[in-house]
Structures are given as structure tokens and as C-alpha cells.
Amino acid sequence: MRKYLSYIIALSLVAIVILMLMRNKQEINAQIAFAEKKVDAYPVKVEEVKIGTLDTKLELSGTLSGTNELMLMAETQGRIKAIFRKEGDWVNKGEAIAQVDDELMRAELMVTEANFEKARKDLERAQTLSDGGAITQQQLEGLQLNAKAAEAKYTVSKKRVQDARITSPISGYINKMFLKEGGMIGAAVPACELVNIKSLKMSVKVDEEDVGRVFPNQEVTIKATSSNGTVLTGTIVSVSAKADYALQYGVEIVIPENPDEKLKAGMVAEATFLFRDEQAGPVISQSALVGSTKNPEVYVVENGKAHLKSINISHQNGSLIKLAEGLSAGDRLVIAGQFNLRDGMPVKVIE
């Protein structure tokens, strides 16, 4: 008996809740109807849809670097005999930066050169004797191998002497010097850091939804945040074919000219990609939107009434929006007062 009584009580409570909800809904509808009777037409401000193009831009941050940056490594070992340049100096390609003591290297070079010269002359004499049949072919081949070995040793010795003079393989500034006169250096040990900022480069990351609009040879505007308004033009040289773990694509930009070298390597800069809109279409103001850009709608005024319509957004630039479809030129959109509207309500256009 108690079980059936519990069911009856529960059903009664549900019925009471339903009746209360229905009563509240009737009251709300009555209030809305009363409010609609009080206002013949809602005042709104409208704007006509225009047909045109809408350029867009993409702004990305990155770090500037020199087009030529190199950590120069020594190719020999020994004591630093002389240093010809200092930090901050400009050096041209092939110019000497420092000299390693090469006295023993030059002595070795003299010996290997003499041995090579002797082997070469011995081979010349043997060639003459071989032509006359005075020596065997085996003896001639032995002298030929001896001459090649002597030449190889001479070449190695000459290269060691050349490497003792540390020269710059690129043109640029000495950003950091690691050498000290009288100090020791070894092969593959850093000698100095070279940076050329007469031209610069910059790498940025582009999201997958924008990478389809980025191409090599496309011009990009570059502005460093700390350069007092200096703006330069760069060119895209490469776009990575594969995204990274963050689904972004690397884009490398080269800035061929850096007048007065106002921009420095290591500066944070902003790259602005400008995308030209080639095809005209409906352009509206963002103030006409009802709701979010994910499910965009607008109110179109027709015959004194506001009609809610869905639209399809192509792209946006600031407060302007270009549509892919949904409206035509001359359509009048509500840009102020639409938040009190419902579909089909009468409106009064005000200036």
C-alpha cells in the first residue's frame, strides 16, 4: 500500500510542476504580446550591402637574423701569433683575422716541396730512359707512384700553412672574438662569430588554415618592434612542405636590403602578409551580425519588417566582413537596434 501511495505522490508532484511551467509560459507570451501591442514599429538603423573586394592581412612575429651567420672554426692547432681584427670590425671574404705560429709547418713544407721536386725530376729522367728501353716498366711505375706520394705530402703541408692563417669565409661583422694573442687553439675550436646584417632573414610559423595563401616570391612587410618605426620589405623564399607538431608550417623570409643597418640580428619583428582579394562580393559591417561568426545571422529590412537571415562569411578584415553567399547588393541590414528584434517584427528606419 505504501508503495502505491509513493507513486501517486510522485505523479502528483510532476503534474503540479508541469502546470506551473505551462502557466509561466502563458504569462511570458502574454507579456510579449502586450509589449508588441505597445510598440507599432521598433526604431532601427540600417546600412546597405555593398559589392566590392576586401583585402586581408596576417601578422606574425619572429626573430631577425643575418643572411650570413657563421661560427668560424679553426682548422689547425698551435699558438696564436697575431690577431688582426677585433670585435665589431667588418671583414671581407678571404680577409685575415688571426695568424697561428707556422714556423714548423713552413719547415715541413720546405722538406715536402723538395722531396716532390726531386721525385718529379727522377720521373722525368726515368721516362726518357724508359723510351730508350734502359729501364723496365715496373721501375717506371714505381717512380710514378713515388712522385704521386711526394706530391700528396707537399699538398698536405701547403694546406697546413694556409690554415695557420685564419681567414673569413664570408663578409660580415665580428660579433664575438674567442681568440687571444699568445693563447692556444685547436682544430674545430671556435675562433670567432661572424654576422652579416646588410641583409637579413626571418622565420615565422603559419597555421594550416593560412598556409595555402602563402607562396614563394610573395612580398612581406617587416617592422621591428624596437626600430623606431623602420619598415622594410621582405620576400618569401621558402614554405615548409610538412607541418610541425603544432600543425604549423615554417616560412622563411629574406630582407635583401637593410639601409643604415637600423635593424639588427636578434631583434623581434612583425611580418605582415597582405592577401589581395581578386573577386568582388557582398561586403557588410561587423555591427550587423547577430550572434557569433560561427553561426552568423543578420536582420534584413524588407517592406517595413525585419527578417532574420543566415549568411556565409568568406573572410574578415577588422570591422568589415566579406560574404560568400546570403545577401545581394542593396539589401538593407540592421546595424543598430537589432538586439530587441525577432524575425518578422515591424521596424522603423531612423537616420
C-alpha positions in Angstrom: 0.0 0.0 0.0 2.8 2.4 0.9 4.5 1.7 -2.5 1.4 2.7 -4.4 1.0 5.8 -2.2 4.6 6.9 -3.1 3.8 6.5 -6.9 0.7 8.6 -6.5 2.5 11.4 -4.6 5.3 11.4 -7.2 2.9 11.7 -10.1 1.0 14.4 -8.4 4.2 16.4 -7.9 5.2 16.0 -11.6 1.7 17.2 -12.6 2.0 20.3 -10.4 5.4 21.2 -11.9 4.1 20.8 -15.5 1.0 23.0 -14.7 3.3 25.7 -13.2 5.6 25.7 -16.2 2.7 26.0 -18.6 1.2 28.9 -16.6 4.6 30.7 -16.6 4.9 30.2 -20.4 1.4 31.6 -20.9 2.3 34.6 -18.7 5.5 35.3 -20.7 3.7 35.0 -24.0 1.1 37.4 -22.8 3.7 39.9 -21.7 5.4 39.7 -25.1 2.1 40.1 -26.9 1.4 43.1 -24.7 4.8 44.6 -25.4 4.3 44.2 -29.1 0.9 45.9 -28.9 2.5 48.9 -27.1 5.1 49.4 -29.9 3.9 49.6 -33.5 7.5 49.5 -35.0 10.9 49.2 -33.5 13.4 52.0 -34.4 16.5 50.7 -36.1 19.4 52.0 -38.1 20.2 50.3 -41.4 23.1 50.1 -43.9 23.0 48.9 -47.4 25.1 45.9 -48.6 27.9 46.9 -51.0 29.7 44.9 -53.6 33.5 45.1 -53.5 36.8 43.4 -52.6 38.2 43.1 -49.2 42.0 42.7 -48.8 43.1 40.8 -45.7 46.3 40.6 -43.8 48.1 38.2 -41.5 50.5 39.5 -38.8 53.1 37.1 -37.3 56.1 37.7 -35.0 59.6 36.3 -35.4 63.3 37.0 -34.7 65.6 38.6 -37.2 68.9 37.0 -38.1 71.7 37.8 -40.6 71.5 36.2 -44.0 75.1 35.1 -43.3 75.8 34.0 -39.7 78.8 31.7 -39.1 80.7 30.3 -36.2 84.2 30.2 -37.7 86.2 27.1 -36.5 89.9 26.8 -36.6 91.4 24.2 -39.0 94.7 23.9 -37.3 96.3 23.9 -33.8 99.0 25.9 -32.3 99.8 29.2 -30.5 98.1 32.4 -31.7 100.9 34.6 -33.1 98.9 37.7 -34.1 95.3 38.9 -34.2 94.5 41.4 -37.0 90.8 42.2 -36.2 88.7 42.9 -33.1 85.0 42.5 -32.1 82.8 44.9 -34.1 85.1 45.1 -37.1 83.9 44.4 -40.6 85.9 41.8 -42.5 85.6 40.9 -46.2 85.5 37.4 -47.5 89.1 36.0 -47.6 90.5 38.7 -45.2 92.9 37.5 -42.5 91.6 37.6 -38.9 94.5 35.9 -37.0 97.8 34.1 -37.5 98.8 30.8 -35.8 102.5 30.2 -35.3 103.5 28.3 -38.5 107.3 28.1 -38.2 107.4 24.3 -38.0 104.7 24.0 -40.7 106.8 26.0 -43.1 109.9 23.9 -42.4 107.9 20.8 -43.1 106.6 22.5 -46.3 110.1 23.1 -47.5 111.0 19.4 -47.0 107.9 18.1 -48.7 108.4 20.6 -51.6 112.0 19.5 -52.1 111.0 15.8 -52.0 108.3 16.4 -54.5 110.6 18.3 -56.8 113.2 15.5 -56.6 110.6 12.8 -57.3 109.2 14.8 -60.3 112.7 15.1 -61.8 113.5 11.5 -61.2 110.3 10.6 -63.0 111.2 12.8 -66.0 114.6 11.1 -66.3 113.1 7.6 -65.9 110.6 8.4 -68.6 113.4 9.2 -71.0 115.2 6.1 -70.1 112.0 4.0 -70.5 111.6 5.4 -74.0 115.0 4.1 -74.9 114.4 0.7 -73.2 117.0 1.4 -70.5 114.6 0.6 -67.5 111.7 -1.8 -67.1 108.1 -0.8 -67.0 107.9 -1.9 -63.4 110.7 0.5 -62.4 108.9 3.3 -64.2 105.6 2.6 -62.4 107.5 2.6 -59.0 108.9 6.1 -59.7 105.4 7.3 -60.8 103.9 6.2 -57.5 106.7 7.8 -55.6 106.1 11.1 -57.4 102.4 11.0 -56.6 103.1 10.2 -52.9 105.5 13.1 -52.7 103.0 15.5 -54.4 100.3 14.4 -51.8 102.6 15.2 -48.9 103.5 18.5 -50.4 99.8 19.4 -50.9 99.0 18.5 -47.3 101.9 20.6 -45.9 100.9 23.6 -48.1 97.3 23.3 -46.8 98.6 23.3 -43.2 100.5 26.5 -43.8 97.4 28.1 -45.4 95.2 27.0 -42.5 97.5 28.6 -40.0 96.3 31.9 -41.3 92.7 32.2 -40.1 90.7 34.0 -42.8 87.0 34.9 -43.0 85.0 32.6 -45.4 82.2 35.3 -45.6 81.8 39.0 -45.4 80.4 40.3 -42.1 81.0 41.8 -38.6 83.0 40.0 -35.9 80.2 39.7 -33.3 82.3 37.7 -30.9 86.1 37.0 -30.8 87.3 33.9 -29.0 91.0 34.2 -29.7 93.7 35.8 -27.5 97.2 36.6 -28.7 99.6 34.1 -27.2 96.8 31.6 -26.4 96.5 28.1 -27.8 93.9 26.9 -30.3 92.9 23.5 -31.7 91.2 22.2 -34.7 87.4 22.6 -34.7 87.7 25.1 -31.9 85.6 28.4 -32.4 87.7 31.3 -33.5 85.0 34.0 -33.8 81.4 34.5 -34.7 80.6 36.3 -38.0 77.3 38.1 -38.7 76.3 40.0 -41.9 73.3 42.3 -41.3 73.5 44.2 -44.6 70.7 41.8 -45.5 68.5 39.9 -43.0 66.2 36.9 -42.8 63.3 35.9 -40.6 61.5 32.7 -39.9 57.8 32.6 -38.9 55.2 29.9 -38.3 52.0 29.9 -40.2 48.8 27.9 -39.2 47.4 25.3 -41.5 44.3 27.5 -42.4 46.6 30.3 -43.7 49.5 28.4 -45.3 47.5 27.9 -48.5 47.7 31.7 -49.1 51.5 31.9 -48.7 53.8 31.4 -51.7 57.5 31.9 -52.5 58.4 35.3 -54.0 55.4 36.9 -52.2 56.3 40.3 -50.7 56.0 40.8 -46.9 56.3 44.0 -44.8 58.7 43.7 -41.9 58.7 46.0 -38.9 60.9 45.6 -35.8 59.2 46.4 -32.5 62.3 48.4 -31.3 63.4 50.1 -34.5 61.5 53.4 -34.1 59.1 52.7 -37.0 61.6 51.3 -39.5 59.6 49.3 -42.1 61.3 47.1 -44.7 60.2 44.8 -47.5 61.0 41.1 -47.4 60.4 38.3 -49.9 59.3 34.7 -49.0 61.9 32.3 -50.2 60.5 29.0 -48.9 57.5 27.4 -47.3 57.9 24.1 -45.5 56.2 21.1 -47.0 55.4 19.5 -43.7 53.8 20.8 -40.5 55.5 20.6 -37.1 53.9 19.0 -34.0 51.8 22.2 -33.5 50.4 21.9 -37.1 52.3 25.0 -38.2 54.4 25.5 -41.3 57.8 27.3 -41.3 58.1 30.2 -43.7 61.5 31.8 -44.4 61.6 35.5 -45.4 64.7 37.3 -46.8 65.1 41.1 -46.4 67.6 41.9 -49.2 68.4 45.5 -48.0 68.8 46.9 -44.5 69.6 50.6 -45.1 71.8 52.1 -42.4 71.7 48.7 -40.7 69.0 50.0 -38.3 67.6 46.5 -37.9 69.9 44.1 -36.0 70.1 40.4 -35.8 68.2 39.1 -32.8 65.5 41.8 -32.9 61.9 40.7 -32.6 60.0 41.8 -35.7 56.5 41.6 -37.1 55.8 40.2 -40.6 52.7 41.4 -42.3 51.3 39.3 -45.1 48.8 41.1 -47.4 46.4 39.0 -49.3 44.8 40.7 -52.3 41.1 39.9 -52.8 40.6 39.4 -56.6 36.9 38.6 -56.7 34.2 41.1 -55.7 31.4 40.1 -53.4 29.0 41.4 -50.7 30.7 43.4 -48.0 29.0 44.3 -44.7 29.8 45.8 -41.4 30.5 43.6 -38.4 27.9 45.6 -36.4 25.2 43.9 -38.5 26.0 40.5 -37.1 23.6 38.7 -34.7 25.3 36.1 -32.7 28.8 34.8 -33.3 30.8 34.4 -36.5 30.4 30.6 -36.3 26.7 30.8 -36.9 26.3 34.3 -38.3 22.9 35.9 -39.0 21.7 39.4 -39.9 18.3 41.2 -40.0 17.3 42.4 -43.5 14.6 45.1 -43.6 12.0 44.3 -46.3 8.6 46.0 -46.6 8.9 47.6 -43.1 9.7 44.3 -41.4 13.0 42.8 -40.1 13.7 39.3 -41.4 16.4 37.1 -39.9 18.7 35.5 -42.5 21.7 33.2 -42.2 24.9 34.3 -44.0 28.1 32.6 -45.1 31.3 34.5 -44.2 34.2 34.4 -46.6 36.8 36.4 -44.7 37.1 39.5 -42.4 39.4 42.5 -42.2 38.8 44.5 -39.0 35.2 45.6 -38.8 34.4 44.7 -42.4 33.2 41.3 -43.5 33.0 39.8 -47.0 30.3 37.2 -47.6 30.5 34.1 -49.7 26.7 34.0 -50.1 23.5 35.1 -48.4 22.9 38.7 -49.4 22.7 40.9 -52.5 23.8 44.4 -53.3 21.3 47.0 -51.9 19.9 44.8 -49.2 19.3 46.9 -46.1 20.8 45.4 -42.9 20.0 46.5 -39.3 23.2 47.7 -37.7 21.7 49.2 -34.6 18.7 48.1 -32.5 18.7 44.5 -33.7 19.0 43.0 -30.2 15.4 43.8 -29.4 14.1 42.3 -32.7 12.6 38.9 -33.6 12.0 37.6 -37.0 9.1 39.4 -38.8 8.8 42.3 -36.4 7.8 45.7 -37.8 10.6 48.3 -37.8 11.0 52.0 -38.4 14.3 53.1 -40.1 15.9 56.1 -38.4 18.9 58.2 -39.6 
